[in-house]
Amino acid sequence: MTLLYLGSLLFGGSHLLAILFPGLRDSFRAQFGEKAWKALFGIVSLAGVVLMVVGFGRARFGSDPVDVLYDAPLGMKHLTMLLVLLAFVLIGASHGKGYLKKWLHNPMSIGIVLWSGGHLLVNGRRSDVWLFGTFLVVGLADILMSELRGKRPDYIPRVRSDIVAVVVGLVLYAVFLFGFHPYVLGIPVV
């Protein structure tokens, strides 16, 4: 679990620093330069994700003892599947200029919150709570601070972008549901 904790600290900490303290983030950016700052932030974030994944794998499938914090409420699997589907559509919508992005303001973070929150509904092990909880906290902080700062996308929306987002979301959902989850993670969902 140590690697999972360290990865959560690196990934979650770097993102929360940038979200909660934009003045500090901007001073680092000015001090290092735009490219160097992005490279450093990317390396720290990637290192955090890698440590989280390795730590999660060791905790969940390795020699670490299983530490269950709570049992999933009955019937949450289908709700989680719906939330994850919506999450993938919103993540797809974050890259276009559609009505979804214009209306929701921050579809990427909303998608991350739905994805992580859904997984927390059905996974109560300590390693699950740390992994998905980190993403949930970062996503919620980003949504809240973006709304408080009045951050809004400014463009003329196109229906085509929303159609692409739905198609991309459905394809990603199918890949994760029928490929990644059962064959890479070894956790069949259906």
PAZATOR-357153 format. One record per residue (C-alpha): residue in one letter; chain; z, x, y. Coordinates in steps of 0.05 Angstrom, whole numbers, always signed. Each point is the difference from the previous one (the first is absolute). Layout:
N
{"A" "A" {Z X Y}}
...
***
This chain:
190
{"M" "A" {+0 +0 +0}}
{"T" "A" {+9 +60 +46}}
{"L" "A" {-75 +7 +9}}
{"L" "A" {-7 -74 +15}}
{"Y" "A" {+55 +4 +52}}
{"L" "A" {-31 +62 +32}}
{"G" "A" {-69 -32 +0}}
{"S" "A" {+28 -64 +31}}
{"L" "A" {+33 +42 +54}}
{"L" "A" {-63 +39 +16}}
{"F" "A" {-48 -60 -1}}
{"G" "A" {+47 -52 +28}}
{"G" "A" {+33 +47 +49}}
{"S" "A" {-65 +26 +30}}
{"H" "A" {-29 -70 +7}}
{"L" "A" {+64 -29 +29}}
{"L" "A" {+4 +58 +49}}
{"A" "A" {-71 -15 +24}}
{"I" "A" {+13 -76 +2}}
{"L" "A" {+69 -1 +32}}
{"F" "A" {-6 +59 +47}}
{"P" "A" {-71 +0 +28}}
{"G" "A" {+21 +45 +58}}
{"L" "A" {+24 +54 -48}}
{"R" "A" {-62 -9 -42}}
{"D" "A" {-44 +7 +62}}
{"S" "A" {+37 +63 +22}}
{"F" "A" {-11 +31 -68}}
{"R" "A" {-73 -19 +4}}
{"A" "A" {-6 +32 +69}}
{"Q" "A" {+37 +62 -23}}
{"F" "A" {-41 +12 -63}}
{"G" "A" {-66 -31 +21}}
{"E" "A" {-32 -63 -29}}
{"K" "A" {-32 +32 -61}}
{"A" "A" {+60 +43 -19}}
{"W" "A" {+47 -59 +9}}
{"K" "A" {-43 -45 -44}}
{"A" "A" {-5 +55 -52}}
{"L" "A" {+75 +13 -1}}
{"F" "A" {+16 -75 -2}}
{"G" "A" {-51 -9 -56}}
{"I" "A" {+28 +58 -41}}
{"V" "A" {+72 -24 +7}}
{"S" "A" {-21 -72 -17}}
{"L" "A" {-41 +22 -60}}
{"A" "A" {+56 +46 -25}}
{"G" "A" {+47 -59 +6}}
{"V" "A" {-46 -46 -39}}
{"V" "A" {-10 +52 -55}}
{"L" "A" {+75 +12 -6}}
{"M" "A" {+12 -76 -2}}
{"V" "A" {-52 -10 -55}}
{"V" "A" {+25 +58 -42}}
{"G" "A" {+73 -19 +11}}
{"F" "A" {-15 -73 -15}}
{"G" "A" {-37 +19 -64}}
{"R" "A" {+58 +44 -23}}
{"A" "A" {+52 -53 +16}}
{"R" "A" {-38 -58 -30}}
{"F" "A" {-32 +33 -61}}
{"G" "A" {+37 +65 -9}}
{"S" "A" {+68 +23 -19}}
{"D" "A" {+37 -30 +60}}
{"P" "A" {+46 -56 -22}}
{"V" "A" {-24 -70 +14}}
{"D" "A" {+41 -27 +58}}
{"V" "A" {-12 -74 +11}}
{"L" "A" {+26 -26 +67}}
{"Y" "A" {-22 -72 -11}}
{"D" "A" {-39 -44 -49}}
{"A" "A" {-63 -32 +26}}
{"P" "A" {+6 -74 +12}}
{"L" "A" {-38 -42 -51}}
{"G" "A" {-72 -18 +19}}
{"M" "A" {-11 +54 +53}}
{"K" "A" {-57 +35 -37}}
{"H" "A" {-52 -51 +23}}
{"L" "A" {+26 +1 +72}}
{"T" "A" {-4 +76 -1}}
{"M" "A" {-72 -3 -25}}
{"L" "A" {-18 -47 +57}}
{"L" "A" {+35 +44 +52}}
{"V" "A" {-36 +62 -26}}
{"L" "A" {-67 -35 +3}}
{"L" "A" {+13 -21 +72}}
{"A" "A" {+24 +71 +14}}
{"F" "A" {-66 +31 -24}}
{"V" "A" {-40 -49 +42}}
{"L" "A" {+41 +17 +62}}
{"I" "A" {-6 +75 -13}}
{"G" "A" {-75 -11 -4}}
{"A" "A" {+3 -40 +65}}
{"S" "A" {+34 +57 +37}}
{"H" "A" {-63 +42 -2}}
{"G" "A" {-48 -51 +31}}
{"K" "A" {-6 -41 +63}}
{"G" "A" {+11 -69 -28}}
{"Y" "A" {+40 -61 +18}}
{"L" "A" {+56 +18 -49}}
{"K" "A" {+14 +65 +37}}
{"K" "A" {-5 -32 +68}}
{"W" "A" {+47 -56 -20}}
{"L" "A" {+52 +40 -40}}
{"H" "A" {-2 +62 +46}}
{"N" "A" {+23 +47 -55}}
{"P" "A" {-29 -20 -67}}
{"M" "A" {+10 +68 -33}}
{"S" "A" {+75 -1 +10}}
{"I" "A" {+5 -74 -18}}
{"G" "A" {-39 +16 -64}}
{"I" "A" {+48 +57 -16}}
{"V" "A" {+60 -46 +11}}
{"L" "A" {-30 -53 -46}}
{"W" "A" {-17 +52 -53}}
{"S" "A" {+68 +34 +1}}
{"G" "A" {+39 -64 +8}}
{"G" "A" {-36 -31 -58}}
{"H" "A" {+15 +59 -44}}
{"L" "A" {+74 -3 +20}}
{"L" "A" {+2 -72 -23}}
{"V" "A" {-16 +21 -72}}
{"N" "A" {+28 +70 -4}}
{"G" "A" {+74 +12 +6}}
{"R" "A" {+9 +72 -23}}
{"R" "A" {+28 +50 +49}}
{"S" "A" {-65 +39 -1}}
{"D" "A" {-40 -63 +15}}
{"V" "A" {+45 -18 +58}}
{"W" "A" {-6 +70 +30}}
{"L" "A" {-76 +4 -8}}
{"F" "A" {-18 -70 +23}}
{"G" "A" {+58 -5 +48}}
{"T" "A" {-25 +61 +38}}
{"F" "A" {-68 -32 +10}}
{"L" "A" {+32 -67 +19}}
{"V" "A" {+44 +31 +53}}
{"V" "A" {-57 +40 +30}}
{"G" "A" {-46 -60 +0}}
{"L" "A" {+52 -46 +32}}
{"A" "A" {+17 +52 +53}}
{"D" "A" {-74 +8 +17}}
{"I" "A" {-11 -75 +6}}
{"L" "A" {+62 -10 +43}}
{"M" "A" {-12 +58 +47}}
{"S" "A" {-74 -16 +7}}
{"E" "A" {+17 -71 +20}}
{"L" "A" {+55 +22 +48}}
{"R" "A" {-48 +48 +33}}
{"G" "A" {-54 -53 +5}}
{"K" "A" {-49 +41 -42}}
{"R" "A" {-61 -46 -10}}
{"P" "A" {-70 +15 -26}}
{"D" "A" {-52 -12 +55}}
{"Y" "A" {-70 -17 -24}}
{"I" "A" {-45 -59 -13}}
{"P" "A" {+14 -21 -73}}
{"R" "A" {-55 -7 -52}}
{"V" "A" {+3 -45 -61}}
{"R" "A" {-38 +53 -40}}
{"S" "A" {+61 +47 +5}}
{"D" "A" {+45 -54 -30}}
{"I" "A" {-49 -13 -57}}
{"V" "A" {-2 +75 -15}}
{"A" "A" {+76 +2 +2}}
{"V" "A" {+6 -56 -51}}
{"V" "A" {-52 +32 -46}}
{"V" "A" {+33 +69 +6}}
{"G" "A" {+68 -31 -12}}
{"L" "A" {-23 -37 -62}}
{"V" "A" {-34 +63 -28}}
{"L" "A" {+62 +43 +13}}
{"Y" "A" {+44 -53 -31}}
{"A" "A" {-42 -3 -63}}
{"V" "A" {-2 +76 -6}}
{"F" "A" {+76 +5 +7}}
{"L" "A" {+15 -60 -44}}
{"F" "A" {-47 +17 -58}}
{"G" "A" {-7 +76 +7}}
{"F" "A" {+52 +38 +39}}
{"H" "A" {+62 -39 -19}}
{"P" "A" {-11 -3 -76}}
{"Y" "A" {-37 +66 -12}}
{"V" "A" {+27 +48 +53}}
{"L" "A" {+70 -27 +9}}
{"G" "A" {+7 -27 -70}}
{"I" "A" {+27 -66 +27}}
{"P" "A" {-44 -59 -18}}
{"V" "A" {+7 -57 +50}}
{"V" "A" {-39 -54 -37}}
***
